[in-house]
Amino acid sequence: MVQAYILIQTEVGRAEAVARAIAELPGITAAEDVTGPYDVIVRAEAADVDELGRLVVAQVQRVEGITRTLTCPVVHLA
């Protein structure tokens, strides 16, 4: 299982709608609108890195109102 945080920038005023839409996607465990340089932070899970990539590119990035994403896979160092 691969987990990742997806940091999302949205069009002005679209953070809440983007977070709501992404929260409904399979593989998304949390989607919160936040303040700061990013507007939405998402936690996602997938079977492997390829599936995670497909989730981000084929589903998350297609949500209307998103201008940029940054995917940060979780690593377990211990």
Secondary structure, 3 states (H helix, E strand, C coil): CEEEEEEEEECCCCHHHHHHHHHCCCCEEEEEECCCCCCEEEEEEECCHHHHHHHHHHHHHHCCCEEEEEEEECCCCC
